[in-house]
Amino acid sequence: MTAITFDTLKYANRLKAAGVPDKQAEAMAEAQAEVSEKTLTGLVTEAKLEKELSPIRTDLAVIKWMLTVLMAGVMALVLKSFFPH
């Protein structure tokens, strides 16, 4: 899994260049790093999502075929009622 890193030094330097005091820039960079880490912790990768959805897709395919067979049976009964022997 690819890790996403937050460059606190670059962020703090950018804040300092914009006129933010050193201590405040460093504190803001650390806070932003914590928020980013907590936000990204719960994200799901595309591969994991595909792995989890695969059985659901299989089940849906089976249900689709079962519904098709059921509808064919209902249609047969309806046609039989209109055209009795």
Legacy VTK file of the C-alpha trace (Angstrom):
# vtk DataFile Version 3.0
C-alpha trace
ASCII
DATASET POLYDATA
POINTS 85 float
0.000 0.000 0.000
1.343 3.410 -0.927
1.828 5.744 2.007
0.891 9.372 1.594
3.225 11.643 3.514
2.759 15.244 4.535
5.902 17.374 4.325
5.690 19.426 7.513
8.997 21.209 6.895
7.964 22.414 3.455
4.566 23.495 4.801
6.124 25.348 7.756
8.648 27.075 5.474
5.848 28.152 3.157
3.941 29.614 6.110
7.085 31.396 7.351
7.649 32.845 3.876
4.096 34.176 3.970
4.843 36.024 7.197
3.600 33.591 9.841
5.812 33.565 12.972
8.156 30.548 13.305
6.505 28.918 16.332
3.033 29.372 14.898
4.081 28.001 11.489
5.611 24.901 13.095
2.536 24.323 15.273
0.235 24.700 12.275
2.349 22.263 10.251
2.230 19.648 13.030
-1.518 20.098 13.461
-2.067 19.738 9.719
0.056 16.571 9.674
-2.057 15.055 12.475
-5.298 15.924 10.715
-4.039 14.504 7.424
-2.914 11.283 9.100
-6.246 10.774 10.859
-8.195 11.578 7.715
-6.226 9.209 5.500
-6.185 6.326 7.989
-9.706 5.136 7.200
-9.501 5.363 3.415
-9.976 2.207 1.369
-7.798 1.355 -1.606
-9.332 0.540 -4.952
-7.923 -3.002 -4.829
-9.452 -3.670 -1.411
-12.789 -2.295 -2.561
-12.734 -4.548 -5.635
-11.912 -7.540 -3.429
-14.857 -6.782 -1.140
-17.286 -6.147 -4.019
-16.389 -9.292 -5.977
-18.631 -11.677 -3.970
-21.485 -9.182 -4.138
-21.215 -9.037 -7.923
-21.259 -12.837 -8.057
-24.365 -12.961 -5.866
-26.084 -10.363 -8.045
-25.357 -12.405 -11.167
-26.918 -15.490 -9.551
-29.962 -13.489 -8.448
-30.349 -12.106 -11.969
-30.432 -15.607 -13.453
-32.828 -16.845 -10.770
-35.153 -13.938 -11.520
-34.987 -14.701 -15.245
-35.957 -18.338 -14.654
-38.741 -17.280 -12.286
-40.137 -14.804 -14.814
-40.023 -17.460 -17.540
-42.039 -19.772 -15.279
-44.600 -17.071 -14.538
-44.917 -16.274 -18.238
-45.428 -19.966 -18.989
-48.251 -20.140 -16.419
-49.862 -16.974 -17.790
-49.705 -18.258 -21.360
-51.072 -21.637 -20.256
-54.056 -19.932 -18.625
-54.859 -18.071 -21.860
-54.436 -21.133 -24.083
-55.801 -24.170 -22.212
-55.726 -27.602 -23.841
LINES 1 86
85 0 1 2 3 4 5 6 7 8 9 10 11 12 13 14 15 16 17 18 19 20 21 22 23 24 25 26 27 28 29 30 31 32 33 34 35 36 37 38 39 40 41 42 43 44 45 46 47 48 49 50 51 52 53 54 55 56 57 58 59 60 61 62 63 64 65 66 67 68 69 70 71 72 73 74 75 76 77 78 79 80 81 82 83 84
